[in-house]
Amino acid sequence: MQVNICDQIRQWFGLMSKIIFSIIAVCLISCSHSVKAQNSCLPEGITFSSQEQIDLFAQLYEGCSEILGAVFIEGININNLNGLSQINVIRKDLQIVGTKQLQSLSGLENLEYIGRNADHIFGLNISGNEGLNSLEGLNSLIEINGSVQISSNPSLLSFDGLENLEKTGGFLLVFNNSNLNDITGLRKLIEIRGNLIFDNNPQLMSLKGLDNINHHSISDVKIRFSENLSFCSVASICNYLADGGLADIKLNASGCDSRETVEHQCLTSLHGDKSPHQLFFPNPSKGMIHLTDQLSTLDTQIEVYTVEGQMILRKSADPEEIINLNHLTTGMYIVRINIGQLIHHRLLIMEQ
């Protein structure tokens, strides 16, 4: 039986057409998927004014984990942020303002970085949220490249949720939070690059949580109008004040009611010192003090001041070195020991 050559050609072309069609279909599906599953989106930013917008975000911007613009959340009927769980990065600022039903920031658990807006200094602004009682949801946030304002949130109790935040790129401004009583959630914060301001937080009793901020990154300190705030002598504040930084401290509870009071607390209570170890002995002394082996062998300097702040001795020091202070009269002196970037203070009593 002879096979018709024309039939063979027709069969061959039919098969090739099916293969080509399949390849084109796969390419179109792949291209369509790549458009939908974009990694970044919204260079112009986005404003959420309703819960429906938040719920539809993942569907409308499938795969978008990086928002290139600013994000505003300001709807009075917004009660959760679960629809934003795919966001890892916001390149400009995040502002959550004026909500009434939002109680926590759950839904932002994957957010690691917030930038800043060139038009203003904010990186993160959480203000005027009536029902917000927790910052839980920001637990993965590591860096904010702009200033932080947390203000006028009457139900906010603590800064739990910020326990992984390490750096901000501007001031830290916390004011008018009528029930805020705990800021230990900031314990990993090491740099702010701006002013440190705590005003009118009437239930706050302690600044524990600010201990690890590098005091060189603080440009000004204002701690005011917090009637129960009695403990301000954390290491960052003590070191900042010891370096002569500008500070306005007033109208808080006893123990944090003036700069002089806080400086005294720093010197006498040792709360502002990161090291629990004895750095020299004896104390009181009759003229000689022995530095201990707790001191680093690198870049250690000892300074001695009168209680009025006049420096009377500065020298490089070695572990176990004996310092001759026989020329000092009876009384109290301030010993400042610089070990690299750390600063330790002790009150020294000289006796006859």
Residue pairs with C-beta under 8 A, 6 or more apart in sequence:
36 62
36 63
37 62
37 63
38 61
38 62
38 63
38 64
39 63
39 64
39 65
39 66
40 64
40 65
40 66
40 67
40 68
41 61
41 64
41 66
41 67
41 68
42 61
42 64
42 67
42 68
42 69
43 68
43 69
44 69
45 67
45 68
45 69
45 70
45 71
45 72
45 92
46 67
46 69
46 70
46 71
46 72
47 71
47 72
47 73
47 74
48 54
48 57
48 71
48 72
48 73
48 74
48 75
48 78
49 74
49 75
49 78
50 75
50 77
50 78
51 75
51 77
51 78
51 79
51 80
53 75
54 73
54 78
54 80
54 81
54 82
54 83
54 84
54 107
55 82
55 83
56 83
57 83
57 84
58 83
58 85
58 86
63 86
64 86
64 87
65 86
65 87
65 88
65 89
65 110
66 87
66 88
66 89
66 90
66 91
67 87
67 89
67 90
67 91
67 92
68 91
68 92
69 91
69 92
70 90
70 92
70 93
70 94
70 95
70 117
71 90
71 92
71 93
71 94
71 95
72 95
72 97
73 81
73 94
73 95
73 96
73 97
73 99
73 102
74 95
74 96
74 97
74 98
74 99
75 99
76 98
76 99
76 100
76 101
77 100
77 101
78 99
78 101
78 102
79 101
79 102
79 103
80 102
80 106
80 107
81 102
81 105
81 106
81 107
81 108
81 137
82 106
82 107
83 107
84 107
84 108
85 107
85 108
85 109
85 110
86 110
87 108
87 110
87 111
88 110
88 111
88 112
88 113
89 111
89 112
89 113
89 115
90 111
90 113
90 114
90 115
91 115
92 115
92 116
92 117
92 118
93 114
93 115
93 116
93 117
93 120
93 122
93 123
93 124
93 125
93 146
94 111
94 114
94 123
94 124
94 125
95 122
95 124
95 125
95 126
95 127
96 102
96 105
96 125
96 126
96 127
96 129
96 132
97 125
97 126
97 127
97 128
97 129
98 127
98 128
98 129
99 129
99 130
99 131
99 132
100 129
100 130
100 131
101 131
102 129
102 131
102 132
103 131
103 132
103 133
103 134
103 155
104 132
104 133
104 134
104 135
104 136
104 137
104 161
105 132
105 134
105 135
105 136
105 137
105 138
105 161
106 136
106 137
107 137
108 137
108 138
108 141
109 137
109 139
109 140
110 140
111 138
111 140
111 141
112 140
112 141
112 142
112 143
113 141
113 142
113 143
113 144
113 145
114 123
114 124
114 141
114 143
114 144
114 145
114 146
115 123
115 145
115 146
116 122
116 123
116 144
116 145
116 146
116 147
116 169
116 170
117 146
121 146
121 147
121 170
121 171
122 146
122 147
122 148
122 149
122 170
123 144
123 145
123 146
123 147
123 148
123 168
123 169
123 170
124 144
124 146
124 147
124 148
124 149
124 168
125 148
125 149
126 132
126 135
126 149
126 150
126 151
126 153
127 149
127 150
127 151
127 152
127 153
128 151
128 152
128 153
129 153
129 155
129 156
130 153
130 154
130 155
131 155
132 153
132 155
132 156
133 155
133 156
133 157
134 156
134 157
134 158
134 160
134 161
135 156
135 158
135 159
135 160
135 161
135 162
135 185
136 160
136 161
137 161
138 161
138 162
138 165
139 161
139 163
139 164
140 164
141 162
141 164
141 165
142 164
142 165
142 166
142 167
143 165
143 166
143 167
143 168
143 169
144 165
144 167
144 168
144 169
145 167
145 168
145 169
146 168
146 169
146 170
147 168
147 169
147 170
147 171
147 172
147 173
147 194
148 168
148 170
148 171
148 172
148 173
149 173
149 174
150 156
150 159
150 173
150 174
150 177
151 173
151 174
151 175
151 176
151 177
152 175
152 176
152 177
153 177
153 180
154 177
154 178
154 179
155 179
156 177
156 179
156 180
157 179
157 180
157 181
157 182
158 180
158 181
158 182
158 183
158 184
158 185
159 180
159 182
159 183
159 184
159 185
159 186
159 209
160 182
160 184
160 185
161 185
162 185
162 186
162 189
163 185
163 187
163 188
164 188
165 186
165 188
165 189
166 188
166 189
166 190
166 191
167 189
167 190
167 191
167 192
167 193
168 189
168 191
168 192
168 193
168 194
169 193
169 194
170 192
170 193
170 194
171 192
171 194
171 195
171 196
171 197
172 192
172 194
172 195
172 196
172 197
173 195
173 197
174 180
174 183
174 197
174 198
174 199
174 201
175 197
175 198
175 199
175 200
175 201
176 199
176 200
176 201
177 201
177 204
178 201
178 202
178 203
179 203
180 201
180 203
180 204
181 203
181 204
181 205
182 204
182 209
183 204
183 206
183 207
183 208
183 209
183 210
184 208
184 209
185 209
186 209
186 210
187 209
187 211
187 212
188 212
189 209
189 210
189 212
189 213
190 212
190 213
190 214
190 217
191 213
191 214
191 217
192 213
192 217
192 218
193 217
193 219
194 217
194 218
194 219
195 218
195 219
195 220
195 221
195 222
196 210
196 213
196 218
196 220
196 221
196 222
196 236
197 220
197 221
197 222
197 223
198 204
198 207
198 222
198 223
198 224
198 226
198 229
199 222
199 223
199 224
199 225
199 226
200 224
200 225
200 226
201 226
201 229
202 226
202 227
202 228
203 228
204 226
204 228
204 229
205 228
205 229
205 230
205 231
205 253
206 229
206 230
206 231
206 232
207 223
207 229
207 231
207 232
207 234
207 237
207 256
208 231
208 234
209 234
210 234
210 236
210 237
211 234
211 235
211 236
211 274
212 235
212 236
213 236
214 236
214 341
215 235
215 236
215 237
215 239
215 240
215 243
215 245
215 343
216 341
218 236
218 240
218 245
219 245
220 245
220 246
220 247
221 237
221 240
221 241
221 245
221 246
221 247
221 248
221 249
222 247
222 248
222 249
223 229
223 232
223 237
223 247
223 248
223 249
223 252
223 256
224 248
224 249
224 250
224 251
224 252
225 250
225 251
225 252
226 251
226 252
226 253
226 256
227 251
227 252
227 253
228 253
229 252
229 253
229 256
230 252
230 253
230 254
230 255
230 256
231 255
231 256
231 265
231 271
232 249
232 252
232 255
232 256
232 262
232 265
233 255
233 256
233 262
233 265
233 266
233 269
233 271
233 272
234 271
234 272
235 272
235 273
235 274
237 262
237 266
237 272
238 262
238 263
238 266
238 271
238 272
238 273
238 343
238 345
239 272
239 343
240 247
241 247
241 259
241 262
241 263
241 266
242 263
242 266
242 336
242 343
242 345
243 343
247 259
249 256
249 257
249 258
249 259
249 261
249 262
250 257
250 258
251 257
254 261
255 261
255 262
255 265
256 262
256 265
265 271
265 272
266 272
266 345
267 334
267 345
267 346
267 347
268 347
270 346
272 345
273 344
273 345
274 342
274 344
275 294
275 342
275 344
277 292
277 294
278 292
278 294
279 291
279 292
279 294
279 295
279 335
279 337
279 344
279 346
280 289
280 290
280 291
280 292
280 323
280 335
280 337
280 346
281 289
281 290
281 292
282 289
282 290
283 289
283 346
283 348
283 349
284 348
284 349
284 350
284 351
285 325
285 348
285 349
285 350
285 351
286 350
286 351
286 352
287 324
287 325
287 326
287 328
287 350
288 322
288 323
288 324
288 325
288 326
289 322
289 323
289 325
289 335
289 348
290 320
290 321
290 322
290 323
291 302
291 317
291 318
291 319
291 320
291 321
291 322
291 323
292 319
292 320
293 319
293 320
294 319
295 317
295 318
295 319
295 337
295 339
296 319
296 339
296 340
297 318
297 319
298 340
299 338
299 339
299 340
300 316
300 317
300 318
300 319
300 337
300 338
300 339
300 340
301 314
301 315
301 316
301 317
301 337
301 338
302 313
302 314
302 315
302 316
302 317
302 323
302 335
302 336
302 337
302 338
303 311
303 313
303 314
303 335
303 336
303 337
303 338
304 311
304 312
304 313
304 314
304 325
304 328
304 333
304 334
304 335
304 336
304 348
305 311
305 312
305 333
305 334
305 335
305 336
306 312
306 333
306 334
307 331
307 332
307 333
307 334
312 328
312 333
313 323
313 325
315 323
317 323
317 337
325 350
328 350
329 350
330 350
330 351
330 352
331 349
331 350
332 347
332 348
332 349
332 350
333 347
333 348
333 349
333 350
334 345
334 346
334 347
334 348
335 345
335 346
335 347
335 348
336 343
336 344
336 345
337 343
337 344
337 345
337 346
338 344
